[in-house]
Amino acid sequence: MSNDGNTLLHQRTIFDGWRSLTIGIYMALTGYAVMVGLPVISSSWVNNLGFTEVQVGYVTSADLFGLAIGAVIAFFVVAKFDRRLITIVAAGVAIVANLLCIYFQSYEVTLPLRLVAGTGAGVYTGIAVATIGGHSRPAFAFGLELFAFAFSQAGELKFLPYLSIEGMYIAFAATFVIGLLFISWLPRRPADDALDVEVDVEEQSGEHHVEHRHVPNYVPWLVLTAVTFTYINIGGYWAYVELATVGTAASPEWVADMLVYTSFFSIIGCLLAVLLSNRYGLSKPLLVTLVFQASIVVMLVFGITNYRVAFSMFAFNFCWIFVDIYQAAMVANVDRSGRYVSLLPAAQGLGNGLGPAMAATVLSWGLGYNGVFIMSASASIMAMLVYLYMYLKLRRTIPALADAS
C-alpha cells in the first residue's frame, strides 16, 4: 500500500491456474539453464576444448546475446500469435543448435552455434516469463519460480561437472524436449493488451472505488535498463568467479563445493523477498539490495580466501534471487500483455552477455580479476541509480505503483 492509502489491483485470469504456472516455471528453468551453468561450462570449454580465457568470455557472450535476441523476437510475437506454436519453433531451434555443438567443437564454429542456441532459448524463455508474469500476484509467482530456480541451479552445478561437454549439450537439448510434452498447459493468448494499472482508491469517507491509471512507456523501459546493468554485474562475476580463484588461497575443491551449496542460500532470498515486498513494496528493498550486491563483489578485490569466497557466493546468490523477483514483478505489475515481461530475458541476456565480454576486455587490458570485480560492482550501482530515478518519478505520478508489492 502506498502512503496515500491506495493500492494496486490485479484481476485473476487463466494464468493463475497451476498448470499455466507450472509450465511457465519449467520453461524458465530450461531457458536459463546455460546461464546458470556458466561457471562449469566455462571451465569445460577451457579444459576440454582448449579455449582461452578470452575466448570463453566471447563464447559465453554469444550464448547470452542470443538469449537477448530471442527475447526481443518474443516481444514482437508473444501478444499476437499462438504461444504454443512459437514455443515449438523456438525449442526446435535450441535443440538442433545444441546437438550440432557436439559435432562442431572449434571456437570459430561454436561461437555462431551458441548464438543460435541462445536465440532459440531466448524466445522460449520470453514466452515462459510472460506466462509467469500473467499471474495476478506476480511477486508470488516469480518467487515460486526462483524458489525452484535455487534447486535447479544447485542440481546443475552439482551434476554438470560429471558430464563431458558433449553430455552437457545433450542435457540442455533434452530439457527442451521434455517441455514440449506438456505444451498443452501453456495458455495461447495474453489476458490483456493494455499497459495500465487498476488502483483501489480510498476516499475520505472510507469508501473505496477502482480507477484506471495509464502507465507511461518509460516505466517498463527503465526497469529493463536497470535489469541490463544488474546482469552486467551478474554476468561478469558469475562467468569468472571460479577462474579468479585459481592460484589463490582458496582451494579448488572448496570453490566447487561452494558453487553448489551457496545456490540453496537463494531459497532464503525467495522467502524474504516476498515477505519484505508485502510490507515495504518492491522498490525500497531493491535499492538497498543492489548496493549490498555491489559491496560483496568488490570485497573480492581485497583478497580471495576460502571463507571470503564462500561469503561472497552466499551473499551473491541471495541478492541475485532477491533482485530478480523484484525486477520481474515490477514489469509484470504494469504489463498484462506479456510483451514487456517477455523482454526480461532480453535485458538479462544482454547484460549477461555484456558482462563476460566486458570482463574479457578488462582481462585483455591486463587489469586482472580485480578489474573485473570493480567493473561488475559499478554496474550494480548504475542499476540502483536508474531505479532510484524511476521511483522518485512514480512517487509524484502513481504512488500506488511506486510502492506496489
Secondary structure, 3 states (H helix, E strand, C coil): CCCCCCEEECCCCHHHCHHHHHHHHHHHHHHCHHHHCHHHHHHHHHHHHCCCHHHHHHHHHHHHHHHHHHHHHHHHHCCCCCHHHHHHHHHHHHHHHHHHHHHCCCHHHHHHHHHHHHHHHHHHHHHHHHHHHCCCCHHHHHHHHHHHHHHHHHHHHHHHHHCCHHHHHHHHHHHHHHHHCCHHHCCCCCCCCCCEEEEEEECCCCCEEEEEEECCCHHHHHHHHHHHHHHHHHHHHHHHHHHHCCCCCCCHHHHHHHHHHHHHHHHHHHHHHHHHHHHHCCHHHHHHHHHHHHHHHHHHHHCCCHHHHHHHHHHHHHHHHHHHHHHHHHHHHHCCCCCCHHHHHHHHHHHHHHHHHHHHHHHHCCCHHHHHHHHHHHHHHHHHHHHHHHHHHHHHHCHHHHCCC
